[in-house]
Amino acid sequence: MLSSRLDKESKPMVLALFNRTRRASAEPPPVIEPRAEIGETWTPEGVTVVERHWNQAMSAIVLVYSAGESSCHVVACLGCHFSVAQSPDRIVFGGLKLPDANRIATEHATSCRALSRAIPDRPDDDSAREQLRKWVLSWQRRADRVQILVSYLDVHRLALQRSNEWVEAELQHLAVDRPDVFVVQRSDYDHTTLYYYVVSPPES
């Protein structure tokens, strides 16, 4: 009788234990906060970070991002200075699509052993303007007149941390300040699209 009574008394305890276990396992896992120091929560102006890649050693973080409304992507390493905006397999310039960008980012993250640098500070307007003009005016030219698309500057957007609208406005200001080396041309068709050209300075 004693044994039977103990069995009857212990069954509710056992059932309660199992019930508590099942309820506990159904609870969501604890939320792990992103690591801001490696760029996990970094959202620089003008840039959309699409993917982040790293190896098991948790060394450098390799970002895949797009700029503005572009459907093309850039791969940039926060550890070394690796940055690419087109597939090395392409002969002519073409935007980097997401599958190719992820492949390149994975390959670089696997081989790179650099530690992630600190996330760059957003430069002030004067510094960003000076840097943008330096890139544009030193553009490699193989002809007297070379067109520059805003997307060509996407590889520099982590340094600029500015929107497409800011970049285009500064290019237009540059055309006013330096018409001898940089010009803006309005489209003959829709009269709203602007084209930007680096031109060779006149011969002295």
N, C-alpha and C positions, 0 to 999 in steps of 0.2 A: 504493500500500500504506500509506503513511504517513497519507494522508487517511482511508482506511478504518479504520485503527487508532484514529485520533483520534475518529472518529465513534462507534466502538464504546465507547471509554473515556468519552466525554462523555455518552452516553445515560443511564447510571446516575446521573450527577450531576444531569442535567436532571430525570429522574424523581423523584429524591430531593427536589429543590427543590419540584416540584409537590406531592409528598406532604406536605412540611412546611407548604406554604401551605394545603392543604386541612385539615390537622390544626389549624393555628392558627386558621382561620376558624370551626372548630366549637367553639372554646372560648367559654364564656359571657363576656359583657362585664364589665368591672370593676364592683364594687358601689360605688355612690355613696352615701355616708352622708347620711341626711336632715338637713336644716338645722333644728336645734332652736330657733334664735333666731326662726324664723318660725312656730313652732307645729307643725312636721312630726312631732315625736315627743312632743308634749304630750298627756298623758292625765289631765286633772283628775278628781278624785274626783266620782262621781255623773253624769259626762257621757261620752257616747260620740261622738267626732268621726267623722262618716260621710263627709263630703266636704270638700275644701279647694279654693278657687277663687282665682285671681289672673290678672292680665293680663300681656301680654308684657313690660311695663315692670317686672314683678316688684315692684309697689308693695304695697299692703295685701293681706293674706291674709284671705279671707272664709271662715268656717267654717260648715258645716252640721252640727248636732249634735242628739242626742236625750238626754233625761235619764231615768234610771231604766229602766223597761221600757216606756216610752211609745213608741207607733208614730208619734207626731207629732214635728216637728222645729222647730228654731230656726235662723235665719240671723243670724250675728253677725260684724261686721267688726273685725279686730284693729287697723285703722288709725284709723278714725273711731269714732263711737259708734252707728253703724247697727246696729239689732237688731230683728228681727221674728219673731213666732211664729204669724202667721196671714196668709193671702193678702189683699192689699189689695182684691181683688175680692169678698171675702165681706162680707155685710152683718152677719151675726151671728157671734159668736165661734166659731171652729172651728179644730181643730188643723191645722198645716201639713204636708201630705203631702210625701214626698220629691221627686216630680217638680216640684211648685210651689216647694219650697225650693231645688232646684238652679237653677231658672229665675231666681228672685229673686237668688240668690247670684251667678250669672253676670252678670246685668244690673248688679248693684252693683259687682262686681269690674271690669267693663269701664269704668265711669264714675268710680270712686273713684281719686283720685291721692294719697291719704294714705299715708305710710309706716307700716309696721306698728309698733305700739307694743310695748314689752317685754311679755312674757307676765306677767299679773298674779300677784303672790305669793298663796299661799293664806293667807287671813286666819286669825288665831287664833280660838278658839271664842267669846270675848267679843265680838270685833269682828263676826264673822259673825252672832251672835245679835242684837246691836244693830241691824245692818243689816236682818236679816229682819223684826224687829219694826217697824222704821220703815216698811218697804214695806207690811206688812200693816195697820198702824194708820192709814196715810194712804191706804188704798185708796179709790178714788172710789166714793161710794155714791149711788145714785139711789132707794134705798128704805131703810126702817128696818133691814132684815135682808138682807145680801148674802152669797151663798155664794162661798167661795173654794176652788177645787180646787188641789191641789198643782201640777198642770201649769200653772196660771196663773203660777207663779213660775219657770217654766223659762227665761224671758228673763234671769233674774238668776243663773243657775247658774254661769256663768263667774266671777262675782264671789264667790259663796258657796263653790264647790268643796266641796260636801257632798252626801252621799247622800240619797235620798228618806226613809230611816229617820230620819236626823238632822233633816231639815226637819219631818217629822211629829211627832217627839218635842218639838221646840221649839214647834210650834204648840199642842201639848197643854199644855206648861208655860205658854205665854202665856195660855191659857184659865183656868188656875189663878190666875195673877198679876193678870190684868186681865179678870175676868168681866163688867165693866160694858161692855166694848167688843168682846170676842171670846169666842165660845162654841163648844163641841164637842158635836155631837149624834150619838148612836149610831143606826145603822140599825134600824128596827123589824122588818126582815125577817131579816137574817142575824146581827144583834147583834155583828158584828165590824167592819163598815165604819163609818168615822167621817166625819162631814161638818163642815166648818169654816165659821163665819159671822162676819162683821164686823157688829156691831150698833151702832146709834146710841147715844151716851151718853144717860142720862136727862136730861130737861130740868130745869134748875135752878130 
